[in-house]
Amino acid sequence: MIKPEYFDIVELLIDLPQYNLSIGEQGAIVECFEDDSYEVEFTNSDGETLALCNLSNYQFIVIWKSATKTWLSLADKINLIINILPDSTQNEVLDFAHFLYKKYQFSNNNDLKNKVLN
């Protein structure tokens, strides 16, 4: 798990209906507490605060690191989510990835060969 820090951008893994926020919404960490909870600010496109939420580090993933000013790759984000899941669910994700690979292989056989060979 990536240690969240001040001003990192995070993405919700849960719905927060009391704040009218849904899975996938993004906010910024504005406070870090000793109990591994974080205050996250969610804003609209004009920069106006929509909600300030106290969240545990299992309710979001970091998607942008303020310290390095870099976005996490899609693979890194998927890995962060998978690592939170129980082993049995991780195996389901692997099975689904195999299914998608097979589907991709049949529908894009030439593209796949080019990727493997290059």
C-alpha positions in Angstrom: 0.0 0.0 0.0 1.2 3.5 -0.8 1.4 5.7 2.3 -0.9 8.7 1.8 0.6 12.1 2.3 -0.5 15.7 2.4 -1.9 17.0 -0.9 -2.0 13.5 -2.6 -5.0 13.0 -4.8 -7.1 10.1 -3.9 -10.0 8.2 -5.4 -12.9 6.8 -3.4 -13.4 3.0 -3.2 -16.8 3.4 -1.5 -19.9 5.5 -1.8 -20.5 8.3 0.7 -24.2 9.0 0.3 -24.2 11.4 3.3 -21.9 13.7 1.3 -23.4 12.8 -2.2 -20.1 11.3 -3.2 -19.7 8.0 -5.2 -17.0 5.4 -5.9 -14.3 6.9 -8.2 -14.7 10.5 -7.1 -11.4 12.3 -6.5 -10.3 14.5 -3.6 -7.1 15.8 -2.0 -5.7 14.9 1.4 -5.6 18.0 3.6 -4.9 16.4 7.0 -3.1 13.2 8.1 -3.9 11.8 11.5 -1.9 9.4 13.7 -4.6 6.7 13.6 -4.1 6.2 9.8 -7.2 8.3 9.0 -7.1 11.3 6.7 -9.2 14.3 6.0 -10.0 14.5 2.3 -11.4 17.6 0.6 -13.7 17.1 -2.4 -14.3 20.0 -4.7 -16.3 20.9 -7.7 -14.8 22.2 -11.0 -14.7 25.7 -9.7 -12.6 24.7 -6.7 -15.5 25.1 -4.2 -15.4 22.6 -1.4 -18.2 20.0 -1.7 -17.2 17.9 1.3 -14.5 17.4 3.9 -14.5 13.7 4.9 -12.5 11.8 7.6 -11.6 8.6 5.8 -9.6 5.5 6.7 -6.8 4.4 4.2 -9.0 1.5 3.1 -11.7 3.8 1.8 -9.6 5.3 -1.0 -6.5 4.7 -3.1 -3.8 7.3 -3.9 -3.7 8.1 -7.6 -1.3 11.1 -7.6 1.7 11.6 -5.4 2.2 15.2 -4.4 5.9 14.6 -3.3 6.9 13.3 -6.8 4.2 15.1 -8.8 3.4 11.9 -10.6 0.2 10.0 -11.5 0.1 6.3 -10.7 -0.2 4.1 -13.7 -3.4 2.1 -14.3 -1.6 -1.1 -13.4 -0.5 0.5 -10.0 -4.0 1.6 -9.3 -5.4 -1.9 -10.1 -2.7 -3.5 -7.9 -3.6 -1.2 -5.0 -7.2 -2.3 -5.1 -6.5 -6.0 -5.6 -4.1 -6.0 -2.6 -7.0 -4.8 -0.3 -9.2 -7.7 -1.4 -9.3 -11.1 0.3 -7.3 -13.9 -1.4 -10.4 -15.6 -2.7 -11.5 -12.4 -4.4 -8.0 -11.9 -5.8 -8.3 -15.3 -7.4 -11.6 -14.2 -9.0 -9.9 -11.1 -10.4 -7.2 -13.3 -11.9 -9.8 -15.6 -13.4 -11.5 -12.6 -14.9 -8.2 -11.2 -16.3 -7.6 -14.6 -17.9 -11.1 -14.4 -19.5 -10.4 -10.9 -20.8 -7.0 -11.9 -22.2 -8.5 -14.8 -24.0 -11.3 -12.5 -25.4 -8.7 -10.0 -26.5 -6.5 -12.6 -28.0 -9.4 -13.9 -30.3 -10.6 -10.4 -31.3 -7.2 -8.8 -31.8 -5.0 -11.7 -32.7 -2.6 -9.7 -34.9 -2.4 -6.8 -32.4 -1.5 -9.3 -29.6 1.2 -11.0 -31.7 2.8 -7.6 -32.5 2.8 -6.7 -28.8 4.4 -10.0 -27.8 7.0 -9.9 -30.5 8.0 -6.3 -29.9 
